[in-house]
Amino acid sequence: MRARQLEVFIAVMRAGTVTAAARMLNISQPALSQILLHAEDELGFTLFERVKGRLRPTPEALEIFPDAERLSAGLDGLRRKTTDLRLGRAGLVRVAASPPPAMAILPRAFTKFRAQHPNIMLRAHTAPISEIVDMLRAGDASLGLAMDDRLPPDIEAEVVGRLGFVCLLPAGHALQTKAELTLADLVEEELISYRGNTRPADELARAAQAQGVALSPSLEIDVSISAVGFVQAGLGIGLVDALLPWHQFAGLAVRPLTAGPEFPIALLSSRARALSRADEMMRDEIRAACSAVLGEHRAEA
């Protein structure tokens, strides 16, 4: 029995007459009768008998009716699901991000996205870039956001912005008298910064070499947010990305690093996996959020 025949059969079972069933389905009586006849021809048995102007279901019709209702409910649910997916009203969006963009960009993107698509479930993962790549490959995340665009060929990296570095000074540090700092200012200082073989560390090393400056962190970190406690404890100056809202942390003085390098903020996806409509809408929101956050940083500078 085809979907339209199933719909007509259920309508007649519920309404009891061709007239009422046709009204329910908003079709003509002759059209409904024709569909019903075709269904009976394909099934090889009669579904209804005419009794005093009404249609009385046959035993066969009564036998298949419960199954027909279950099938119809499933089809209705499928139609709603496909409509919701087409209109961006249902689904799941999974984004994996390194900590700075996860804290500074994703909240803004998720807020805008949720306001427009409240029925779509959001899932955020915070992870280092190596794990983000693995998640994109496995389908555990559809989008990634990281501070590096040097990715394997199966990962697409769209640079959505660039940002520099700041210096986090312990309260009362002598360099607080300066409005901005250079790499040369940091030569004799205890530095808290990124471990080697990371994109921020590589950019800082190249800039230092170009400026004839020797920099060597005495305390290496994996993620910039971990520098906060160490700086507050007086263990050194944090040389970290300018993405996070560092002014919100007590016990720190924040100074921009001038004539310093920049690093990319990249929006990642797997070349082997197509994005859903919801993923594409989230990608647009992340682009907009990144642009807004970087615009605010430029205005503050």
C-alpha positions in Angstrom: 0.0 0.0 0.0 1.4 3.3 -1.0 1.6 6.4 1.2 -1.3 8.2 -0.4 -3.4 5.0 -0.3 -2.5 4.5 3.3 -3.6 8.1 4.0 -7.0 7.6 2.3 -7.6 4.2 4.0 -7.0 5.7 7.4 -9.2 8.7 6.7 -12.1 6.5 5.6 -11.7 4.3 8.6 -11.9 7.3 10.9 -14.6 9.3 9.1 -16.9 6.4 8.0 -18.0 8.1 4.7 -16.3 9.1 1.5 -17.6 12.6 1.9 -16.2 13.1 5.3 -12.9 11.5 4.4 -12.5 13.6 1.3 -13.2 16.7 3.4 -10.5 15.7 5.9 -7.9 15.3 3.1 -9.1 18.3 1.1 -9.6 16.3 -2.1 -12.7 15.5 -4.2 -14.9 12.5 -3.5 -14.2 10.9 -7.0 -10.5 11.3 -6.5 -10.7 9.6 -3.1 -12.8 6.8 -4.4 -10.4 6.2 -7.2 -7.4 6.0 -4.8 -9.4 3.5 -2.7 -10.2 1.3 -5.6 -6.6 1.2 -6.8 -5.6 0.2 -3.2 -8.1 -2.6 -3.2 -6.9 -3.8 -6.6 -3.3 -3.9 -5.5 -4.1 -5.6 -2.3 -6.3 -8.2 -3.9 -9.2 -7.8 -1.4 -12.0 -5.4 -0.5 -11.5 -2.9 2.3 -15.0 -1.5 2.6 -18.6 -2.6 2.0 -21.3 0.0 1.4 -24.1 -0.2 4.0 -26.9 2.4 4.0 -24.7 5.2 2.7 -21.7 4.4 4.9 -18.6 2.3 4.4 -18.2 -0.6 6.7 -14.7 -2.0 7.0 -14.2 -5.6 6.1 -12.4 -8.0 8.5 -9.3 -7.6 6.4 -9.5 -3.8 6.8 -9.9 -4.1 10.6 -6.9 -6.5 10.7 -4.5 -4.1 9.0 -5.8 -0.8 10.5 -3.6 -0.8 13.6 -0.5 -1.4 11.5 -1.6 1.3 9.1 -2.0 3.8 11.9 1.5 3.0 13.1 3.0 3.4 9.7 1.1 6.7 9.2 2.4 8.1 12.4 5.9 7.1 11.4 5.5 8.8 8.0 4.1 12.0 9.7 7.1 12.1 12.0 9.4 11.6 9.0 7.7 14.5 7.2 8.0 16.8 10.2 11.7 15.8 10.7 12.6 16.5 7.0 10.7 19.8 7.1 12.5 20.8 10.3 15.9 19.8 8.9 15.1 21.8 5.7 14.2 24.9 7.6 16.9 24.5 10.2 14.6 23.7 13.1 16.0 20.4 14.3 19.2 18.5 14.4 22.5 18.6 16.3 25.5 20.9 15.8 28.8 19.8 17.3 31.7 22.2 17.5 35.2 21.4 18.8 37.4 24.4 19.7 40.7 25.1 21.5 40.2 27.0 24.8 40.7 30.6 23.7 38.1 30.7 20.9 35.9 28.3 22.9 35.7 31.0 25.6 35.8 34.2 23.5 34.0 33.3 20.3 31.7 30.4 20.7 29.5 31.9 23.4 28.6 34.8 21.1 28.1 32.5 18.1 26.0 30.0 20.1 23.8 32.8 21.6 22.9 34.2 18.2 22.4 30.7 16.8 20.1 29.7 19.7 18.0 32.8 19.3 17.2 31.9 15.7 17.1 28.1 16.0 16.0 27.1 19.5 15.2 23.5 18.6 18.6 22.6 17.4 20.8 20.9 20.0 24.3 22.3 20.5 27.3 20.4 21.7 30.7 22.1 22.4 34.0 20.3 22.9 37.1 22.0 24.2 40.2 20.2 23.0 43.8 20.7 21.7 44.1 20.9 17.9 45.3 17.3 17.5 42.1 16.1 19.2 40.0 18.5 17.1 41.4 17.0 13.9 40.6 13.5 15.2 37.1 14.5 16.1 36.5 16.0 12.6 37.8 12.9 10.9 35.6 10.6 13.1 32.5 12.7 12.7 32.4 13.5 16.4 32.5 17.2 15.5 31.3 18.8 12.3 33.2 22.1 12.9 36.4 23.1 14.6 37.9 26.4 15.7 41.6 26.7 16.5 44.6 29.0 16.4 46.4 27.3 13.6 45.8 26.8 9.9 48.6 24.4 9.3 46.4 21.3 9.0 46.6 18.0 7.2 45.2 18.0 3.6 41.9 16.3 4.6 41.0 19.1 6.9 39.8 22.4 5.4 41.0 25.5 7.3 39.4 28.8 6.6 41.2 31.7 8.3 38.4 33.9 9.8 40.7 36.3 11.6 44.1 37.1 12.9 45.2 38.3 16.4 48.3 39.3 18.2 49.6 38.8 21.7 49.4 40.5 25.1 51.6 40.5 28.2 50.1 39.6 31.6 51.9 41.3 34.4 51.7 40.5 38.1 50.3 43.3 40.2 52.9 45.9 41.0 55.4 44.8 38.3 57.8 47.5 37.2 56.7 47.2 33.5 53.2 48.4 34.4 54.4 51.9 33.9 54.5 51.3 30.2 51.3 51.4 28.1 52.6 48.8 25.7 55.5 46.3 25.6 57.9 44.9 23.0 59.7 41.7 22.8 62.9 43.5 23.8 61.2 44.6 27.0 60.8 40.9 28.0 64.4 39.7 27.5 65.4 39.8 31.1 62.0 38.7 32.5 60.8 35.4 33.6 58.3 34.4 30.9 55.3 32.1 31.0 54.3 31.2 27.5 53.5 28.4 25.0 55.4 25.2 24.8 57.4 24.6 21.6 55.9 23.2 18.4 52.7 25.1 18.8 51.6 27.8 16.3 51.8 30.7 18.9 55.2 29.6 20.0 56.5 29.3 16.5 55.2 32.8 15.6 56.9 34.3 18.7 60.1 32.5 18.0 60.2 33.8 14.4 59.4 37.4 15.5 62.1 37.3 18.2 64.7 36.0 15.7 63.8 38.7 13.2 64.1 41.4 15.9 67.4 40.0 17.2 65.8 39.1 20.6 66.4 35.9 22.6 63.3 34.6 24.3 63.1 31.5 26.4 60.0 30.8 28.6 60.9 29.6 32.0 57.4 28.1 32.4 55.7 26.5 29.4 52.0 26.1 29.1 49.7 24.3 26.7 46.7 26.7 26.9 46.8 30.4 27.6 44.2 30.4 30.3 46.5 28.4 32.5 48.9 31.4 32.7 46.5 33.3 34.9 47.2 31.5 38.2 51.0 31.5 37.5 51.1 35.2 36.8 48.9 36.0 39.9 51.3 34.0 41.9 54.2 36.1 40.7 56.0 33.4 38.7 56.6 35.7 35.7 55.0 37.6 32.8 52.5 35.8 30.7 53.0 36.1 27.0 49.8 34.9 25.5 47.1 35.4 22.9 45.1 38.6 22.9 41.8 36.7 22.4 40.7 36.0 25.9 39.1 38.8 28.0 42.2 39.1 30.3 41.0 42.3 32.0 38.3 40.3 33.8 40.9 38.5 35.9 42.0 40.2 39.2 45.6 40.6 40.1 46.8 41.1 36.5 47.9 44.1 34.4 47.4 43.6 30.7 49.6 45.3 28.2 49.5 44.8 24.4 52.6 43.5 22.7 53.5 45.9 19.9 55.5 45.0 16.8 54.7 41.4 17.7 53.5 38.6 15.4 50.0 37.5 14.7 48.5 34.1 14.5 45.4 32.9 12.6 42.0 31.9 13.9 40.9 29.1 11.7 37.4 27.5 11.1 37.9 23.8 10.5 35.9 21.1 8.8 36.6 17.7 7.2 36.9 17.7 3.4 35.5 14.1 3.5 32.2 15.0 5.3 29.5 17.2 4.0 28.1 19.8 6.4 24.4 19.8 7.3 22.2 22.8 6.8 22.4 23.5 10.6 26.2 23.1 10.5 26.4 25.7 7.7 24.3 28.1 9.6 26.5 27.7 12.7 29.6 28.3 10.5 28.1 31.6 9.4 27.5 32.6 13.1 31.0 31.7 14.0 32.4 33.9 11.2 30.2 36.8 12.4 31.1 36.2 16.1 34.8 36.1 15.3 34.6 39.3 13.3 32.7 41.1 16.1 35.2 39.9 18.8 38.2 41.0 16.8 36.5 44.3 16.0 36.1 45.0 19.7 39.7 44.2 20.3 40.8 46.7 17.6 38.5 49.3 19.1 40.0 48.8 22.6 43.5 49.0 21.2 
